[in-house]
Amino acid sequence: MYHSKECGPYNPEVDNLRNVSVVPQIQEAQETFLKYLSGKRYAADEMNLLEDLQERCYHPIYNPFFKAHFGDDNHL
């Protein structure tokens, strides 16, 4: 996925818009974010995961479309 701090022009051959391998990280980050919102303690590595996803323009929210089967040209 495109990394916001590395900058540079977007290259569709290199920068994948739909990177499904990051879904487990998003699910883990969602749990960490919920801990943060409720005032519970979280580890430094959990915060690092949140920051890493933020730098790659991902949000720590699980989307039900993650498991949707996409057809030709990413159409549902």
N, CA, C and O atoms as a Tripos MOL2 file, in Angstrom:
@<TRIPOS>MOLECULE
protein
  304   303    76     0     0
PROTEIN
NO_CHARGES

@<TRIPOS>ATOM
      1 N           0.8380   -1.1790    0.0000 N.3       1 MET1
      2 CA          0.0000    0.0000    0.0000 C.3       1 MET1
      3 C           0.8790    1.2360    0.0000 C.2       1 MET1
      4 O           2.0260    1.1870    0.4430 O.2       1 MET1
      5 N           0.3530    2.3290   -0.4890 N.am      2 TYR2
      6 CA          1.0900    3.5830   -0.5900 C.3       2 TYR2
      7 C           1.4180    4.1150    0.7940 C.2       2 TYR2
      8 O           0.5150    4.2720    1.6160 O.2       2 TYR2
      9 N           2.6670    4.3920    1.0690 N.am      3 HIS3
     10 CA          3.1190    4.8770    2.3630 C.3       3 HIS3
     11 C           3.1820    6.3980    2.3130 C.2       3 HIS3
     12 O           3.8790    6.9570    1.4660 O.2       3 HIS3
     13 N           2.4660    7.0760    3.2060 N.am      4 SER4
     14 CA          2.3210    8.5270    3.1230 C.3       4 SER4
     15 C           3.6080    9.2840    3.4100 C.2       4 SER4
     16 O           3.7670   10.4060    2.9290 O.2       4 SER4
     17 N           4.5380    8.7100    4.1790 N.am      5 LYS5
     18 CA          5.7770    9.4250    4.4850 C.3       5 LYS5
     19 C           6.8490    9.2260    3.4250 C.2       5 LYS5
     20 O           7.7910   10.0140    3.3400 O.2       5 LYS5
     21 N           6.7130    8.1810    2.6180 N.am      6 GLU6
     22 CA          7.7080    7.9520    1.5720 C.3       6 GLU6
     23 C           7.4790    8.8680    0.3790 C.2       6 GLU6
     24 O           8.4150    9.1730   -0.3600 O.2       6 GLU6
     25 N           6.2670    9.2980    0.1910 N.am      7 CYS7
     26 CA          5.8740   10.2280   -0.8810 C.3       7 CYS7
     27 C           6.1940    9.6560   -2.2630 C.2       7 CYS7
     28 O           6.4320    8.4580   -2.4160 O.2       7 CYS7
     29 N           6.1940   10.5190   -3.2420 N.am      8 GLY8
     30 CA          6.4510   10.0970   -4.5990 C.3       8 GLY8
     31 C           5.1660    9.8660   -5.3570 C.2       8 GLY8
     32 O           4.0940    9.8000   -4.7540 O.2       8 GLY8
     33 N           5.2530    9.7430   -6.6660 N.am      9 PRO9
     34 CA          4.0510    9.5320   -7.4760 C.3       9 PRO9
     35 C           3.4640    8.1460   -7.2510 C.2       9 PRO9
     36 O           4.1830    7.1920   -6.9520 O.2       9 PRO9
     37 N           2.1690    8.0530   -7.3970 N.am     10 TYR10
     38 CA          1.4760    6.7770   -7.2610 C.3      10 TYR10
     39 C           1.7610    5.9140   -8.4740 C.2      10 TYR10
     40 O           1.6160    6.3700   -9.6080 O.2      10 TYR10
     41 N           2.1610    4.6870   -8.2530 N.am     11 ASN11
     42 CA          2.4450    3.7510   -9.3280 C.3      11 ASN11
     43 C           1.5060    2.5580   -9.1630 C.2      11 ASN11
     44 O           1.6870    1.7740   -8.2300 O.2      11 ASN11
     45 N           0.5030    2.3920  -10.0410 N.am     12 PRO12
     46 CA         -0.4630    1.3030   -9.8670 C.3      12 PRO12
     47 C           0.1420   -0.0890   -9.9800 C.2      12 PRO12
     48 O          -0.4570   -1.0570   -9.5120 O.2      12 PRO12
     49 N           1.3210   -0.2110  -10.5920 N.am     13 GLU13
     50 CA          1.9590   -1.5170  -10.6870 C.3      13 GLU13
     51 C           2.6070   -1.9260   -9.3690 C.2      13 GLU13
     52 O           2.7570   -3.1170   -9.0950 O.2      13 GLU13
     53 N           2.9880   -0.9590   -8.5600 N.am     14 VAL14
     54 CA          3.6620   -1.2280   -7.2900 C.3      14 VAL14
     55 C           2.7080   -1.0610   -6.1110 C.2      14 VAL14
     56 O           2.6900   -1.8940   -5.2060 O.2      14 VAL14
     57 N           1.9210    0.0040   -6.1160 N.am     15 ASP15
     58 CA          1.0210    0.3340   -5.0160 C.3      15 ASP15
     59 C          -0.3240   -0.3510   -5.2290 C.2      15 ASP15
     60 O          -1.0920    0.0260   -6.1150 O.2      15 ASP15
     61 N          -0.5970   -1.3560   -4.4110 N.am     16 ASN16
     62 CA         -1.8160   -2.1310   -4.5380 C.3      16 ASN16
     63 C          -2.9360   -1.4540   -3.7560 C.2      16 ASN16
     64 O          -2.7800   -1.1860   -2.5650 O.2      16 ASN16
     65 N          -4.0600   -1.1740   -4.4090 N.am     17 LEU17
     66 CA         -5.1600   -0.5150   -3.7300 C.3      17 LEU17
     67 C          -5.9120   -1.4460   -2.7900 C.2      17 LEU17
     68 O          -6.4710   -0.9870   -1.7930 O.2      17 LEU17
     69 N          -5.9390   -2.7250   -3.0770 N.am     18 ARG18
     70 CA         -6.7010   -3.6620   -2.2480 C.3      18 ARG18
     71 C          -5.7590   -4.7360   -1.7250 C.2      18 ARG18
     72 O          -5.6300   -5.8100   -2.3120 O.2      18 ARG18
     73 N          -5.1060   -4.4290   -0.6190 N.am     19 ASN19
     74 CA         -4.1460   -5.3380   -0.0160 C.3      19 ASN19
     75 C          -4.8340   -6.1120    1.1020 C.2      19 ASN19
     76 O          -4.9310   -5.6180    2.2250 O.2      19 ASN19
     77 N          -5.3050   -7.2980    0.8140 N.am     20 VAL20
     78 CA         -6.0730   -8.0970    1.7670 C.3      20 VAL20
     79 C          -5.1800   -8.6290    2.8830 C.2      20 VAL20
     80 O          -5.6930   -8.9750    3.9480 O.2      20 VAL20
     81 N          -3.8840   -8.7080    2.6860 N.am     21 SER21
     82 CA         -2.9940   -9.2500    3.7140 C.3      21 SER21
     83 C          -2.9210   -8.3540    4.9470 C.2      21 SER21
     84 O          -2.4370   -8.7940    5.9890 O.2      21 SER21
     85 N          -3.3820   -7.1270    4.8570 N.am     22 VAL22
     86 CA         -3.3260   -6.2110    5.9930 C.3      22 VAL22
     87 C          -4.5560   -6.3300    6.8970 C.2      22 VAL22
     88 O          -4.5930   -5.7050    7.9570 O.2      22 VAL22
     89 N          -5.5520   -7.1080    6.5090 N.am     23 VAL23
     90 CA         -6.7990   -7.2340    7.2720 C.3      23 VAL23
     91 C          -6.5570   -7.7170    8.7010 C.2      23 VAL23
     92 O          -7.1430   -7.1420    9.6180 O.2      23 VAL23
     93 N          -5.7250   -8.7450    8.9510 N.am     24 PRO24
     94 CA         -5.4880   -9.1440   10.3530 C.3      24 PRO24
     95 C          -4.8830   -8.0200   11.1940 C.2      24 PRO24
     96 O          -5.1990   -7.8880   12.3760 O.2      24 PRO24
     97 N          -4.0080   -7.2060   10.5820 N.am     25 GLN25
     98 CA         -3.4320   -6.0730   11.2980 C.3      25 GLN25
     99 C          -4.5100   -5.0500   11.6400 C.2      25 GLN25
    100 O          -4.4880   -4.4720   12.7260 O.2      25 GLN25
    101 N          -5.4390   -4.8230   10.7390 N.am     26 ILE26
    102 CA         -6.5310   -3.8790   10.9900 C.3      26 ILE26
    103 C          -7.4180   -4.3870   12.1160 C.2      26 ILE26
    104 O          -7.8530   -3.6060   12.9620 O.2      26 ILE26
    105 N          -7.6930   -5.6930   12.1370 N.am     27 GLN27
    106 CA         -8.5070   -6.2550   13.2070 C.3      27 GLN27
    107 C          -7.8140   -6.0930   14.5620 C.2      27 GLN27
    108 O          -8.4550   -5.7520   15.5550 O.2      27 GLN27
    109 N          -6.5090   -6.3380   14.5950 N.am     28 GLU28
    110 CA         -5.7510   -6.1670   15.8380 C.3      28 GLU28
    111 C          -5.7140   -4.6950   16.2470 C.2      28 GLU28
    112 O          -5.8470   -4.3710   17.4270 O.2      28 GLU28
    113 N          -5.5350   -3.8170   15.2800 N.am     29 ALA29
    114 CA         -5.4920   -2.3900   15.5770 C.3      29 ALA29
    115 C          -6.8410   -1.8860   16.0740 C.2      29 ALA29
    116 O          -6.8920   -0.9680   16.8930 O.2      29 ALA29
    117 N          -7.9240   -2.4670   15.5940 N.am     30 GLN30
    118 CA         -9.2480   -2.0630   16.0610 C.3      30 GLN30
    119 C          -9.3850   -2.3590   17.5530 C.2      30 GLN30
    120 O          -9.9160   -1.5360   18.2990 O.2      30 GLN30
    121 N          -8.9110   -3.5240   17.9940 N.am     31 GLU31
    122 CA         -8.9610   -3.8640   19.4110 C.3      31 GLU31
    123 C          -8.1240   -2.8890   20.2330 C.2      31 GLU31
    124 O          -8.5420   -2.4690   21.3120 O.2      31 GLU31
    125 N          -6.9470   -2.5290   19.7280 N.am     32 THR32
    126 CA         -6.0930   -1.5650   20.4220 C.3      32 THR32
    127 C          -6.7630   -0.2010   20.4830 C.2      32 THR32
    128 O          -6.7130    0.4650   21.5170 O.2      32 THR32
    129 N          -7.3840    0.2200   19.3980 N.am     33 PHE33
    130 CA         -8.0360    1.5170   19.3650 C.3      33 PHE33
    131 C          -9.2100    1.5640   20.3410 C.2      33 PHE33
    132 O          -9.4500    2.5890   20.9780 O.2      33 PHE33
    133 N          -9.9390    0.4560   20.4580 N.am     34 LEU34
    134 CA        -11.0340    0.4030   21.4220 C.3      34 LEU34
    135 C         -10.5030    0.4770   22.8520 C.2      34 LEU34
    136 O         -11.1340    1.0880   23.7140 O.2      34 LEU34
    137 N          -9.3440   -0.1430   23.1120 N.am     35 LYS35
    138 CA         -8.6990   -0.0060   24.4240 C.3      35 LYS35
    139 C          -8.3640    1.4660   24.6820 C.2      35 LYS35
    140 O          -8.6240    1.9940   25.7630 O.2      35 LYS35
    141 N          -7.7880    2.1090   23.6790 N.am     36 TYR36
    142 CA         -7.4040    3.5200   23.7990 C.3      36 TYR36
    143 C          -8.6150    4.3980   24.1000 C.2      36 TYR36
    144 O          -8.5550    5.2750   24.9620 O.2      36 TYR36
    145 N          -9.7090    4.1580   23.3890 N.am     37 LEU37
    146 CA        -10.9120    4.9740   23.5900 C.3      37 LEU37
    147 C         -11.5360    4.7540   24.9570 C.2      37 LEU37
    148 O         -12.1130    5.6800   25.5270 O.2      37 LEU37
    149 N         -11.4320    3.5410   25.4950 N.am     38 SER38
    150 CA        -12.0370    3.2610   26.7950 C.3      38 SER38
    151 C         -11.1050    3.5780   27.9610 C.2      38 SER38
    152 O         -11.4880    3.4130   29.1190 O.2      38 SER38
    153 N          -9.8950    4.0270   27.6690 N.am     39 GLY39
    154 CA         -8.9610    4.4220   28.7200 C.3      39 GLY39
    155 C          -8.1570    3.2730   29.2950 C.2      39 GLY39
    156 O          -7.4620    3.4540   30.2950 O.2      39 GLY39
    157 N          -8.2300    2.0970   28.6930 N.am     40 LYS40
    158 CA         -7.4680    0.9410   29.1690 C.3      40 LYS40
    159 C          -6.0200    1.0470   28.7090 C.2      40 LYS40
    160 O          -5.6940    1.7910   27.7840 O.2      40 LYS40
    161 N          -5.1630    0.2860   29.3760 N.am     41 ARG41
    162 CA         -3.7440    0.2880   29.0230 C.3      41 ARG41
    163 C          -3.5080   -0.5440   27.7620 C.2      41 ARG41
    164 O          -4.2020   -1.5280   27.5080 O.2      41 ARG41
    165 N          -2.5340   -0.1340   26.9990 N.am     42 TYR42
    166 CA         -2.1400   -0.8620   25.7950 C.3      42 TYR42
    167 C          -0.6290   -0.8250   25.7060 C.2      42 TYR42
    168 O           0.0080    0.0790   26.2470 O.2      42 TYR42
    169 N          -0.0570   -1.7990   25.0290 N.am     43 ALA43
    170 CA          1.3930   -1.9260   24.9240 C.3      43 ALA43
    171 C           1.9500   -0.9950   23.8490 C.2      43 ALA43
    172 O           1.2210   -0.5100   22.9840 O.2      43 ALA43
    173 N           3.2410   -0.7600   23.9240 N.am     44 ALA44
    174 CA          3.9080    0.1020   22.9420 C.3      44 ALA44
    175 C           3.8410   -0.4910   21.5450 C.2      44 ALA44
    176 O           3.6970    0.2420   20.5660 O.2      44 ALA44
    177 N           3.9450   -1.8320   21.4380 N.am     45 ASP45
    178 CA          3.8810   -2.4440   20.1080 C.3      45 ASP45
    179 C           2.4890   -2.2990   19.4940 C.2      45 ASP45
    180 O           2.3540   -2.2290   18.2720 O.2      45 ASP45
    181 N           1.4510   -2.2540   20.3410 N.am     46 GLU46
    182 CA          0.0990   -2.0200   19.8220 C.3      46 GLU46
    183 C          -0.0200   -0.6010   19.2660 C.2      46 GLU46
    184 O          -0.6370   -0.3930   18.2220 O.2      46 GLU46
    185 N           0.5680    0.3710   19.9590 N.am     47 MET47
    186 CA          0.5340    1.7460   19.4680 C.3      47 MET47
    187 C           1.3590    1.8780   18.1940 C.2      47 MET47
    188 O           0.9920    2.6280   17.2890 O.2      47 MET47
    189 N           2.4710    1.1520   18.1220 N.am     48 ASN48
    190 CA          3.2830    1.1760   16.9000 C.3      48 ASN48
    191 C           2.5010    0.6360   15.7090 C.2      48 ASN48
    192 O           2.6300    1.1460   14.5960 O.2      48 ASN48
    193 N           1.6900   -0.3950   15.9400 N.am     49 LEU49
    194 CA          0.8620   -0.9350   14.8710 C.3      49 LEU49
    195 C          -0.1460    0.1110   14.3960 C.2      49 LEU49
    196 O          -0.3500    0.2800   13.1940 O.2      49 LEU49
    197 N          -0.7720    0.8070   15.3370 N.am     50 LEU50
    198 CA         -1.7200    1.8630   14.9610 C.3      50 LEU50
    199 C          -1.0390    2.9450   14.1300 C.2      50 LEU50
    200 O          -1.5790    3.3890   13.1170 O.2      50 LEU50
    201 N           0.1370    3.3630   14.5570 N.am     51 GLU51
    202 CA          0.8660    4.4090   13.8330 C.3      51 GLU51
    203 C           1.2920    3.9390   12.4480 C.2      51 GLU51
    204 O           1.2410    4.7010   11.4830 O.2      51 GLU51
    205 N           1.7160    2.6680   12.3550 N.am     52 ASP52
    206 CA          2.1210    2.1310   11.0570 C.3      52 ASP52
    207 C           0.9500    2.1040   10.0830 C.2      52 ASP52
    208 O           1.0980    2.4770    8.9190 O.2      52 ASP52
    209 N          -0.2080    1.6640   10.5550 N.am     53 LEU53
    210 CA         -1.3880    1.6470    9.6790 C.3      53 LEU53
    211 C          -1.7990    3.0580    9.2860 C.2      53 LEU53
    212 O          -2.2100    3.2970    8.1510 O.2      53 LEU53
    213 N          -1.6880    3.9920   10.2270 N.am     54 GLN54
    214 CA         -2.0430    5.3780    9.9190 C.3      54 GLN54
    215 C          -1.1310    5.9530    8.8390 C.2      54 GLN54
    216 O          -1.5910    6.6740    7.9540 O.2      54 GLN54
    217 N           0.1590    5.6350    8.9110 N.am     55 GLU55
    218 CA          1.0980    6.1190    7.9030 C.3      55 GLU55
    219 C           0.8170    5.5370    6.5240 C.2      55 GLU55
    220 O           1.1640    6.1420    5.5100 O.2      55 GLU55
    221 N           0.1900    4.3630    6.4830 N.am     56 ARG56
    222 CA         -0.1710    3.7410    5.2100 C.3      56 ARG56
    223 C          -1.6190    4.0330    4.8220 C.2      56 ARG56
    224 O          -2.1660    3.4110    3.9110 O.2      56 ARG56
    225 N          -2.2390    4.9960    5.5320 N.am     57 CYS57
    226 CA         -3.5910    5.4840    5.2290 C.3      57 CYS57
    227 C          -4.6760    4.4330    5.4630 C.2      57 CYS57
    228 O          -5.6840    4.4200    4.7580 O.2      57 CYS57
    229 N          -4.4790    3.5580    6.4410 N.am     58 TYR58
    230 CA         -5.5080    2.6110    6.8520 C.3      58 TYR58
    231 C          -6.1320    3.1070    8.1440 C.2      58 TYR58
    232 O          -5.4750    3.7810    8.9380 O.2      58 TYR58
    233 N          -7.3820    2.7810    8.3540 N.am     59 HIS59
    234 CA         -8.0760    3.1310    9.5850 C.3      59 HIS59
    235 C          -8.2920    1.8610   10.3960 C.2      59 HIS59
    236 O          -8.5360    0.8030    9.8160 O.2      59 HIS59
    237 N          -8.2090    1.9350   11.7250 N.am     60 PRO60
    238 CA         -8.3550    0.7290   12.5480 C.3      60 PRO60
    239 C          -9.8120    0.3200   12.7330 C.2      60 PRO60
    240 O         -10.2760    0.1530   13.8610 O.2      60 PRO60
    241 N         -10.5180    0.1630   11.6480 N.am     61 ILE61
    242 CA        -11.9320   -0.2010   11.6880 C.3      61 ILE61
    243 C         -12.1300   -1.3740   10.7390 C.2      61 ILE61
    244 O         -11.8030   -1.2840    9.5560 O.2      61 ILE61
    245 N         -12.6630   -2.4720   11.2560 N.am     62 TYR62
    246 CA        -12.9150   -3.6340   10.4140 C.3      62 TYR62
    247 C         -14.1060   -3.3440    9.5110 C.2      62 TYR62
    248 O         -15.1550   -2.8960    9.9730 O.2      62 TYR62
    249 N         -13.9350   -3.5980    8.2510 N.am     63 ASN63
    250 CA        -14.9570   -3.3240    7.2580 C.3      63 ASN63
    251 C         -15.5990   -4.6450    6.8270 C.2      63 ASN63
    252 O         -14.8710   -5.5770    6.4850 O.2      63 ASN63
    253 N         -16.9320   -4.7660    6.8290 N.am     64 PRO64
    254 CA        -17.5510   -6.0220    6.4180 C.3      64 PRO64
    255 C         -17.2600   -6.4010    4.9670 C.2      64 PRO64
    256 O         -17.4290   -7.5620    4.5950 O.2      64 PRO64
    257 N         -16.8310   -5.4600    4.1480 N.am     65 PHE65
    258 CA        -16.5020   -5.7610    2.7530 C.3      65 PHE65
    259 C         -15.1420   -6.4450    2.6040 C.2      65 PHE65
    260 O         -14.7850   -6.8630    1.5030 O.2      65 PHE65
    261 N         -14.3710   -6.5650    3.7030 N.am     66 PHE66
    262 CA        -13.0840   -7.2420    3.6170 C.3      66 PHE66
    263 C         -13.2310   -8.6680    3.1060 C.2      66 PHE66
    264 O         -12.3520   -9.1650    2.4020 O.2      66 PHE66
    265 N         -14.3230   -9.3290    3.4490 N.am     67 LYS67
    266 CA        -14.5110  -10.7120    3.0370 C.3      67 LYS67
    267 C         -15.3940  -10.8440    1.8000 C.2      67 LYS67
    268 O         -15.7280  -11.9590    1.3980 O.2      67 LYS67
    269 N         -15.7740   -9.7260    1.1950 N.am     68 ALA68
    270 CA        -16.6000   -9.7680   -0.0120 C.3      68 ALA68
    271 C         -15.7490  -10.2340   -1.1920 C.2      68 ALA68
    272 O         -14.5770   -9.8760   -1.3080 O.2      68 ALA68
    273 N         -16.3420  -11.0170   -2.0420 N.am     69 HIS69
    274 CA        -15.6390  -11.4880   -3.2330 C.3      69 HIS69
    275 C         -15.7750  -10.4400   -4.3320 C.2      69 HIS69
    276 O         -16.8810  -10.0740   -4.7290 O.2      69 HIS69
    277 N         -14.6510   -9.9750   -4.8040 N.am     70 PHE70
    278 CA        -14.6460   -8.9640   -5.8470 C.3      70 PHE70
    279 C         -14.4470   -9.6310   -7.2030 C.2      70 PHE70
    280 O         -13.6740  -10.5780   -7.3480 O.2      70 PHE70
    281 N         -15.1470   -9.1220   -8.1630 N.am     71 GLY71
    282 CA        -15.0710   -9.6830   -9.5060 C.3      71 GLY71
    283 C         -14.1150   -8.8950  -10.3750 C.2      71 GLY71
    284 O         -13.1210   -8.3480   -9.8980 O.2      71 GLY71
    285 N         -14.4230   -8.8470  -11.6260 N.am     72 ASP72
    286 CA        -13.6090   -8.1530  -12.6070 C.3      72 ASP72
    287 C         -13.5240   -6.6690  -12.2780 C.2      72 ASP72
    288 O         -14.5510   -6.0430  -12.0130 O.2      72 ASP72
    289 N         -12.3400   -6.0980  -12.2900 N.am     73 ASP73
    290 CA        -12.0980   -4.6720  -12.0010 C.3      73 ASP73
    291 C         -12.6290   -4.2620  -10.6220 C.2      73 ASP73
    292 O         -13.0960   -3.1370  -10.4450 O.2      73 ASP73
    293 N         -12.5580   -5.1690   -9.6550 N.am     74 ASN74
    294 CA        -12.9750   -4.9060   -8.2670 C.3      74 ASN74
    295 C         -14.4410   -4.5080   -8.1360 C.2      74 ASN74
    296 O         -14.7740   -3.6860   -7.2820 O.2      74 ASN74
    297 N         -15.3090   -5.0600   -8.9460 N.am     75 HIS75
    298 CA        -16.7500   -4.8030   -8.8210 C.3      75 HIS75
    299 C         -17.3640   -5.8810   -7.9550 C.2      75 HIS75
    300 O         -16.9850   -7.0490   -8.0440 O.2      75 HIS75
    301 N         -18.3090   -5.4930   -7.1190 N.am     76 LEU76
    302 CA        -19.0180   -6.4680   -6.2860 C.3      76 LEU76
    303 C         -20.0320   -7.2220   -7.1040 C.2      76 LEU76
    304 O         -20.7300   -8.0880   -6.5770 O.2      76 LEU76
@<TRIPOS>BOND
     1     1     2 1
     2     2     3 1
     3     3     4 2
     4     3     5 am
     5     5     6 1
     6     6     7 1
     7     7     8 2
     8     7     9 am
     9     9    10 1
    10    10    11 1
    11    11    12 2
    12    11    13 am
    13    13    14 1
    14    14    15 1
    15    15    16 2
    16    15    17 am
    17    17    18 1
    18    18    19 1
    19    19    20 2
    20    19    21 am
    21    21    22 1
    22    22    23 1
    23    23    24 2
    24    23    25 am
    25    25    26 1
    26    26    27 1
    27    27    28 2
    28    27    29 am
    29    29    30 1
    30    30    31 1
    31    31    32 2
    32    31    33 am
    33    33    34 1
    34    34    35 1
    35    35    36 2
    36    35    37 am
    37    37    38 1
    38    38    39 1
    39    39    40 2
    40    39    41 am
    41    41    42 1
    42    42    43 1
    43    43    44 2
    44    43    45 am
    45    45    46 1
    46    46    47 1
    47    47    48 2
    48    47    49 am
    49    49    50 1
    50    50    51 1
    51    51    52 2
    52    51    53 am
    53    53    54 1
    54    54    55 1
    55    55    56 2
    56    55    57 am
    57    57    58 1
    58    58    59 1
    59    59    60 2
    60    59    61 am
    61    61    62 1
    62    62    63 1
    63    63    64 2
    64    63    65 am
    65    65    66 1
    66    66    67 1
    67    67    68 2
    68    67    69 am
    69    69    70 1
    70    70    71 1
    71    71    72 2
    72    71    73 am
    73    73    74 1
    74    74    75 1
    75    75    76 2
    76    75    77 am
    77    77    78 1
    78    78    79 1
    79    79    80 2
    80    79    81 am
    81    81    82 1
    82    82    83 1
    83    83    84 2
    84    83    85 am
    85    85    86 1
    86    86    87 1
    87    87    88 2
    88    87    89 am
    89    89    90 1
    90    90    91 1
    91    91    92 2
    92    91    93 am
    93    93    94 1
    94    94    95 1
    95    95    96 2
    96    95    97 am
    97    97    98 1
    98    98    99 1
    99    99   100 2
   100    99   101 am
   101   101   102 1
   102   102   103 1
   103   103   104 2
   104   103   105 am
   105   105   106 1
   106   106   107 1
   107   107   108 2
   108   107   109 am
   109   109   110 1
   110   110   111 1
   111   111   112 2
   112   111   113 am
   113   113   114 1
   114   114   115 1
   115   115   116 2
   116   115   117 am
   117   117   118 1
   118   118   119 1
   119   119   120 2
   120   119   121 am
   121   121   122 1
   122   122   123 1
   123   123   124 2
   124   123   125 am
   125   125   126 1
   126   126   127 1
   127   127   128 2
   128   127   129 am
   129   129   130 1
   130   130   131 1
   131   131   132 2
   132   131   133 am
   133   133   134 1
   134   134   135 1
   135   135   136 2
   136   135   137 am
   137   137   138 1
   138   138   139 1
   139   139   140 2
   140   139   141 am
   141   141   142 1
   142   142   143 1
   143   143   144 2
   144   143   145 am
   145   145   146 1
   146   146   147 1
   147   147   148 2
   148   147   149 am
   149   149   150 1
   150   150   151 1
   151   151   152 2
   152   151   153 am
   153   153   154 1
   154   154   155 1
   155   155   156 2
   156   155   157 am
   157   157   158 1
   158   158   159 1
   159   159   160 2
   160   159   161 am
   161   161   162 1
   162   162   163 1
   163   163   164 2
   164   163   165 am
   165   165   166 1
   166   166   167 1
   167   167   168 2
   168   167   169 am
   169   169   170 1
   170   170   171 1
   171   171   172 2
   172   171   173 am
   173   173   174 1
   174   174   175 1
   175   175   176 2
   176   175   177 am
   177   177   178 1
   178   178   179 1
   179   179   180 2
   180   179   181 am
   181   181   182 1
   182   182   183 1
   183   183   184 2
   184   183   185 am
   185   185   186 1
   186   186   187 1
   187   187   188 2
   188   187   189 am
   189   189   190 1
   190   190   191 1
   191   191   192 2
   192   191   193 am
   193   193   194 1
   194   194   195 1
   195   195   196 2
   196   195   197 am
   197   197   198 1
   198   198   199 1
   199   199   200 2
   200   199   201 am
   201   201   202 1
   202   202   203 1
   203   203   204 2
   204   203   205 am
   205   205   206 1
   206   206   207 1
   207   207   208 2
   208   207   209 am
   209   209   210 1
   210   210   211 1
   211   211   212 2
   212   211   213 am
   213   213   214 1
   214   214   215 1
   215   215   216 2
   216   215   217 am
   217   217   218 1
   218   218   219 1
   219   219   220 2
   220   219   221 am
   221   221   222 1
   222   222   223 1
   223   223   224 2
   224   223   225 am
   225   225   226 1
   226   226   227 1
   227   227   228 2
   228   227   229 am
   229   229   230 1
   230   230   231 1
   231   231   232 2
   232   231   233 am
   233   233   234 1
   234   234   235 1
   235   235   236 2
   236   235   237 am
   237   237   238 1
   238   238   239 1
   239   239   240 2
   240   239   241 am
   241   241   242 1
   242   242   243 1
   243   243   244 2
   244   243   245 am
   245   245   246 1
   246   246   247 1
   247   247   248 2
   248   247   249 am
   249   249   250 1
   250   250   251 1
   251   251   252 2
   252   251   253 am
   253   253   254 1
   254   254   255 1
   255   255   256 2
   256   255   257 am
   257   257   258 1
   258   258   259 1
   259   259   260 2
   260   259   261 am
   261   261   262 1
   262   262   263 1
   263   263   264 2
   264   263   265 am
   265   265   266 1
   266   266   267 1
   267   267   268 2
   268   267   269 am
   269   269   270 1
   270   270   271 1
   271   271   272 2
   272   271   273 am
   273   273   274 1
   274   274   275 1
   275   275   276 2
   276   275   277 am
   277   277   278 1
   278   278   279 1
   279   279   280 2
   280   279   281 am
   281   281   282 1
   282   282   283 1
   283   283   284 2
   284   283   285 am
   285   285   286 1
   286   286   287 1
   287   287   288 2
   288   287   289 am
   289   289   290 1
   290   290   291 1
   291   291   292 2
   292   291   293 am
   293   293   294 1
   294   294   295 1
   295   295   296 2
   296   295   297 am
   297   297   298 1
   298   298   299 1
   299   299   300 2
   300   299   301 am
   301   301   302 1
   302   302   303 1
   303   303   304 2
@<TRIPOS>SUBSTRUCTURE
     1 MET1         2 RESIDUE 1 A MET
     2 TYR2         6 RESIDUE 1 A TYR
     3 HIS3        10 RESIDUE 1 A HIS
     4 SER4        14 RESIDUE 1 A SER
     5 LYS5        18 RESIDUE 1 A LYS
     6 GLU6        22 RESIDUE 1 A GLU
     7 CYS7        26 RESIDUE 1 A CYS
     8 GLY8        30 RESIDUE 1 A GLY
     9 PRO9        34 RESIDUE 1 A PRO
    10 TYR10       38 RESIDUE 1 A TYR
    11 ASN11       42 RESIDUE 1 A ASN
    12 PRO12       46 RESIDUE 1 A PRO
    13 GLU13       50 RESIDUE 1 A GLU
    14 VAL14       54 RESIDUE 1 A VAL
    15 ASP15       58 RESIDUE 1 A ASP
    16 ASN16       62 RESIDUE 1 A ASN
    17 LEU17       66 RESIDUE 1 A LEU
    18 ARG18       70 RESIDUE 1 A ARG
    19 ASN19       74 RESIDUE 1 A ASN
    20 VAL20       78 RESIDUE 1 A VAL
    21 SER21       82 RESIDUE 1 A SER
    22 VAL22       86 RESIDUE 1 A VAL
    23 VAL23       90 RESIDUE 1 A VAL
    24 PRO24       94 RESIDUE 1 A PRO
    25 GLN25       98 RESIDUE 1 A GLN
    26 ILE26      102 RESIDUE 1 A ILE
    27 GLN27      106 RESIDUE 1 A GLN
    28 GLU28      110 RESIDUE 1 A GLU
    29 ALA29      114 RESIDUE 1 A ALA
    30 GLN30      118 RESIDUE 1 A GLN
    31 GLU31      122 RESIDUE 1 A GLU
    32 THR32      126 RESIDUE 1 A THR
    33 PHE33      130 RESIDUE 1 A PHE
    34 LEU34      134 RESIDUE 1 A LEU
    35 LYS35      138 RESIDUE 1 A LYS
    36 TYR36      142 RESIDUE 1 A TYR
    37 LEU37      146 RESIDUE 1 A LEU
    38 SER38      150 RESIDUE 1 A SER
    39 GLY39      154 RESIDUE 1 A GLY
    40 LYS40      158 RESIDUE 1 A LYS
    41 ARG41      162 RESIDUE 1 A ARG
    42 TYR42      166 RESIDUE 1 A TYR
    43 ALA43      170 RESIDUE 1 A ALA
    44 ALA44      174 RESIDUE 1 A ALA
    45 ASP45      178 RESIDUE 1 A ASP
    46 GLU46      182 RESIDUE 1 A GLU
    47 MET47      186 RESIDUE 1 A MET
    48 ASN48      190 RESIDUE 1 A ASN
    49 LEU49      194 RESIDUE 1 A LEU
    50 LEU50      198 RESIDUE 1 A LEU
    51 GLU51      202 RESIDUE 1 A GLU
    52 ASP52      206 RESIDUE 1 A ASP
    53 LEU53      210 RESIDUE 1 A LEU
    54 GLN54      214 RESIDUE 1 A GLN
    55 GLU55      218 RESIDUE 1 A GLU
    56 ARG56      222 RESIDUE 1 A ARG
    57 CYS57      226 RESIDUE 1 A CYS
    58 TYR58      230 RESIDUE 1 A TYR
    59 HIS59      234 RESIDUE 1 A HIS
    60 PRO60      238 RESIDUE 1 A PRO
    61 ILE61      242 RESIDUE 1 A ILE
    62 TYR62      246 RESIDUE 1 A TYR
    63 ASN63      250 RESIDUE 1 A ASN
    64 PRO64      254 RESIDUE 1 A PRO
    65 PHE65      258 RESIDUE 1 A PHE
    66 PHE66      262 RESIDUE 1 A PHE
    67 LYS67      266 RESIDUE 1 A LYS
    68 ALA68      270 RESIDUE 1 A ALA
    69 HIS69      274 RESIDUE 1 A HIS
    70 PHE70      278 RESIDUE 1 A PHE
    71 GLY71      282 RESIDUE 1 A GLY
    72 ASP72      286 RESIDUE 1 A ASP
    73 ASP73      290 RESIDUE 1 A ASP
    74 ASN74      294 RESIDUE 1 A ASN
    75 HIS75      298 RESIDUE 1 A HIS
    76 LEU76      302 RESIDUE 1 A LEU
